[in-house]
Amino acid sequence: MPNPARPLVAIGTALIALPALAQDGPLTVAMHYTQDQAAPLIACLDAYDADGVTASYQQISYGDYLQTVLTGRLAGQSPDIYNVYSIWAAQMVDNGVLAEPPEALAQFVRDGYGAATVDAATIDGTLWGVPSEVSVYMLVSNMALLREAGIETPPTTWDGLREAAAAVTARNDQGRIETAGFAFAESSSGAGVVHPFYALVFSQGGDVYSDDYTEAMLDTPEAQEALSRMAGLVEDDITDLSIDAYDFPAGGIGMMIMANWYESAIRDGFGDRFDEDVAVSQIPMGDDWRTLQYAFFMGVDSQSDRQEEAWVLVRHLNAPRDGGLSCMGEMLDGLGALTANAADLAAQEAPDAFTRPFVEALENDRAIGQPNVMQAAEIEGMMARTFETVIAGDAEPGPALQDLDTEVEDILFEFY
Amino acid sequence: MPRREFDPGGGGAAPWVFLAPLIAFAAVFFVIPLGFSIWLSFTRWNPLGTPSWVGLRQFEYLFTRDGDFWRSILNTFVFAFGFVALGVPLSLGLAFVFSRARGKTLWRSVYYLPQLTNIVAIAYLWQFVLDDRYGAINRLLGMVGLAGPNWLSDPAMAMVSVVLVMIWYDAGKNMLVFSAALEGVDREIYDAAALDGASPLRTLTSVTLPIIRPAFIFVTITSFITGMGFFALILAMTGGGPRGATEVTALYTYQMAFESLRMGRASAGALILFAIIGVLSILQFRALRGRE
């Protein structure tokens, strides 16, 4: 006679065995790159076998990354290795999501990566992973439009940018901007206006937070000056918020402050004219210009049962191979993305004319890291709304920044 | 031995056994999540960590210090009222016209098609159509020398745009409800009205509309509830922008929960929205029923 309890016992046994099975499975590396983009890295993971420990790749879309991590952890299904956007890091560290790397790996990072990029993976003085992709903002110009307006070189000052943009801007018969001298990027995160704002503030010697993050510095003269400069472009009819810098590849925008990762889209849009018509140059804020960089870094989940093996894999993926590129370096090189890994930079071919200014900004310490503050995404969303309101002419920079400063300090007060 | 009669109200475990799947479903998918959400609204919880009890502080913050929350409530009312005020009469009009049209099945199918389409695809489609610079509408207007509005980058026009697209998306569904109600009206009543000399307008207002009042109540209330809680279209089409002009409360709480990682405050916001929708639905239902 069949025992009715037998299926239940079998299910129970299987459930108990699952964690043990998971320990024998491959280490999981979760990143936002598509399978095609990550192909060189996936090849490395497929080939990886360290004393029986293997690895596999998990793609999580950028927009869903943090949510997927959250729900995965609630369900006990988190990956072993993350690719963390640096502004998520403070919250992940504060809540014990990330494991601290072994000292040997921390030394590997400190010895082999640019200082500002190491800072991106550092919270309260502790390093939490190995930097992977770095993005830097620079002025990107459509030289065909600038030349048509009689301008032969990209501007290096804000006044120069205003003059050049004004010369390029053209309206159609209905008064709508047909060709825009300058454009801000529309993005759900608000980065399209917030990141250029950071670059302008840094260029004026200002900062956005105090060093210990207890105070916002959004009501400073530098912040007001930066936002006034941005708003002035709309006020003087040089651009408006219906123009999206992500339309730059279509050819109707003269200049934008954009990160290097947009190169492939611009290249696709300009085709054969790319090398001749697209120029990358300094943030147009004079000789003391600075810019913003942000980074991703590879960290290990604190709930992983195999943290030691995971860190070995992280190092394997970022260490040079026979004097050549590391696995991560090969993938980033294929994407046209930047790395701050000195060994990879030495092993790479000389960067093309588009990429070189971004690399030089990193090498010359012009690129300042995005602050790793708690609730960074929420704060930058608030900043974006305030900046867009001012840029649209619906508020004055001074009072708007004063209010924003108070709201941001309310959030900082919760955590610092 | 006397034969046992079935007694649905009698004792025994049988009713509970038969109801058990439904009760379990309701408990797992309605009661427990609602209870968890209510509990969360009294906590501060970043889902990376553990919840901590904060009493009424999340409600206090939303009511007294969060201007964006109140603006989202206002946006929600504008969106819902726009959707109901324009969408319900349009659906009724379409149903009325098609009830007398040749090929009415085809027409009804055509107007129902948006309901069969993914809402994100609809949002992207309309983004292309309404794009300020490259959109089809402004390009066509430009060809006749007219400067079209900034459909998606002007705050007022963006709200108008999402309301219109929502009506376009939902009109077919409500039209079907009205069509079914209109088909159910006895033709003899119309004949009697005609014999009494009633004009078409008088027939509509004194005969048709009173008879289909239950359908009207159903469509109005369900459309209002849909409008108050809907945000997928807005999320994909404008993301709540420009400058928060289309940020409705459901979207605001979604972003609060999953982007700002403030689950407790988001739960409190969702409960406030739930209470508003509940109270207004009851008032609306009573008002509409009371006029019968």
Chai-1 contact restraints between the chains, C-beta under 6 A:
chainA,res_idxA,chainB,res_idxB,connection_type,confidence,min_distance_angstrom,max_distance_angstrom,comment,restraint_id
A,Q67,B,F258,contact,1.0,0.0,6.0,A-B,restraint_1
A,L70,B,P47,contact,1.0,0.0,6.0,A-B,restraint_2
A,N95,B,L48,contact,1.0,0.0,6.0,A-B,restraint_3
A,N95,B,G49,contact,1.0,0.0,6.0,A-B,restraint_4
A,V97,B,L48,contact,1.0,0.0,6.0,A-B,restraint_5
A,Q174,B,G142,contact,1.0,0.0,6.0,A-B,restraint_6
A,Q174,B,A147,contact,1.0,0.0,6.0,A-B,restraint_7
A,G175,B,A147,contact,1.0,0.0,6.0,A-B,restraint_8
A,R176,B,A147,contact,1.0,0.0,6.0,A-B,restraint_9
A,S188,B,G239,contact,1.0,0.0,6.0,A-B,restraint_10
A,L241,B,S153,contact,1.0,0.0,6.0,A-B,restraint_11
A,S242,B,D132,contact,1.0,0.0,6.0,A-B,restraint_12
A,S242,B,N150,contact,1.0,0.0,6.0,A-B,restraint_13
A,S242,B,S153,contact,1.0,0.0,6.0,A-B,restraint_14
A,A377,B,E259,contact,1.0,0.0,6.0,A-B,restraint_15
A,E378,B,S260,contact,1.0,0.0,6.0,A-B,restraint_16
A,R385,B,R243,contact,1.0,0.0,6.0,A-B,restraint_17
A,R385,B,G244,contact,1.0,0.0,6.0,A-B,restraint_18
A,E388,B,R243,contact,1.0,0.0,6.0,A-B,restraint_19
A,T389,B,R243,contact,1.0,0.0,6.0,A-B,restraint_20
